[in-house]
Amino acid sequence: MLLRIDPASAAPLFEQLAASVRTELVRGGIRVGDRLPSAKEVAAALDVNLHTVLRAYQSLRDEGVVDLRRGRGAVVTDRAAGYADLHREIPQLVEHAKALGIGPAALAAMIKEVY
């Protein structure tokens, strides 16, 4: 599993870290039942504050993607399996939008509106 952040990005580090975990779910680098590295390990490896990693893990917990338990760490839940399924549907949606002449910003706005 490869977690990445871009310190130069305007996006908060915890959001980048959570997005990196989601990307690994889609790629298959993380699977249901896998344990994420400890927050201390990630913080040390990425040279970020421990609380940044904990906030990312809490965000993933709030989404239902991981289960946080003291002594057990962050474990990927069954709900995470849907990420890969959803990701496979996105290219079809994008192609349909392109065929209709809808750009990325307009498509994102449409999704936000429905969501």
N, C-alpha and C positions, 0 to 999 in steps of 0.2 A: 504494500500500500504506500502510495506516494502522496503526501499532503503538501500543498504548496500555498504560499502567500506572496503577494507583491507589495512590499513596503511603500512603493511609490504610488500605489493605487489610491484613489479617493475613497474606495469602499473600506469600511472598518475591518480590521484584521479578523475579528471574531466571525464576521459575515463571510469573509474570504475562506476562512478555515472550515466553516460549516458547508460552504459551497464545494470546497475541495472534497469533503467526505461524501457529499451527494454525487459528485462526479465519479468518485471511486465506486459508489454503489451501482451507477449506470454502467460503468466499464467492467464491472465484475471483480474489481480488486478487493471489494468488501462484500461479504455475503451475509445472509440472515444467520444469526447465531455467532458471528465473529465478534471478538472483543477488540475494541479500539485501543490503541496504545494509551497508556496512562497520560493524564494531563501533564504530569511532570516531565515525562519523556518527550511529549510533543513540544512543550514549552522550551525545553533544553535544545531539542533538535532544530527548532525554527527560530530560536533566540527571541522569544516573545514572553510576555508576562504570563504566569500561571493562570491568572484570573481571565485572561483573554481566551485561553483554551477552555477553561471551565464554562465561560459564557457561550462559546460555540457549542459545546456539548449540551448545555442546558437548552439552547435553541433547538438542537436536534431532538432532544427529549420532548420538548414542547410540541414538536411536529409529530411525535410518535415514532420516530426513526430509530432512536436508541432508548434503552432502559438503563437508567443510572442507579446503581446500588453500591452502597458503601462496602468496600472490601471486594466487590466483584468488578467494579469499573463500569465502563460504557459498553453495552452489548447490543448489537444490531437486532431489531425486532422484525417480526413477520411483515409488518407494515412496509418496511423498506423494499420488499420485493416488488411492489407496485411502481417504484421509480424506474426500473429498467423497462417495464411494460409501457409506461407512459412515454419514456424517451424514444421507444421504437415507433410510436404514433406521431411524433413531432415532424419527421421529414414529410409525411403525407400531408399534414396540415400546411406546412411551409410551401410545398409544391402547389397545393390548391390556391393558396394566397398569391403566389407568384403568377399563376395562370390568370388570376383575376386582376393582376396589376396592383396588388396590395403590398406595400413596403413593410419592412420589419417594425418600424415605429407604429404604424397603423395597426398591424397585427397584434403587437404587444398591447396597445391601447384597447383593442377589442377584447382580448383575453382578460385584461384587468377589469374591464367593465362587467363582463360576465361573472368573473370570479367574485 
